[in-house]
Amino acid sequence: MGRAGLTAERVTMAGAELADDLGLDRVTMSQVARRLGVKDASLYTHVRSLEDLRGRIALLAADEKTIRIAEATAGRAGKDALIAFANAWREYAHRHPGRYMATQTPIRIDPGLAAEAPGPRRAVELTYGMLRGYGLAEPDLTDAVRLLRSTFHGFVALEAAGGFAHERSPQQSWTRALDALHTLLEHWPPFREGDS
């Protein structure tokens, strides 16, 4: 494929596909150029640097993941919403490991691009909305968001690294972890002044 029709979106998608194939940290501008059938220099008309490309991949992935979570949780509440949310998160991480890692890695993102990107904002809205169904308010909401993110990301990262070698299947443990999170969220200990 030649240079004609090359856009920032096409460059970003090529980088995202490579990230899924090779791992985000192994993507180079030369590999993206080869995938698109262009010279390296052609890419710099559309993305400024490898870091800019990684930021664009992170925003693309945040948008894709958020759309899947929104579709999965639509019309659901309580435990049903939590399970749908968590399963959509995990499925996205399985299907798009490189893109997923871009959403979990500190990457400097162009502030203008970030301001226009709906994915990160929508992710926050969906997460807080789901947790409000458990009757949580600040600062408990923020603490619960951090707990969910830590649990979901920790699980999928360990799973991807082959960290669950026990004979009990990861799916069984995942199901039990979601049951436990639901129980915890239903009985969340309220914040008290003086808690640190």
Buried (B, 14 or more C-beta within 10 A) or exposed (E): EEEEEBEBEBBBBBBBBBBBEBEBEEBBBEBBBBBBEBEEEBBEEBBBEBEBBBBBBBBBBBBBBBBBBBEBBEEBEEBEBBBBBBBBBBBBBEEBBBBBBBBBEEBEBBEEBBEEBEBBEBBEEBBBEBBEBBEBEEEBBEBBBEBBBEBBBEBBBEBEEEEBEEEEEBEEBBBEBBEEBBEBBEEBEEBEEEEE
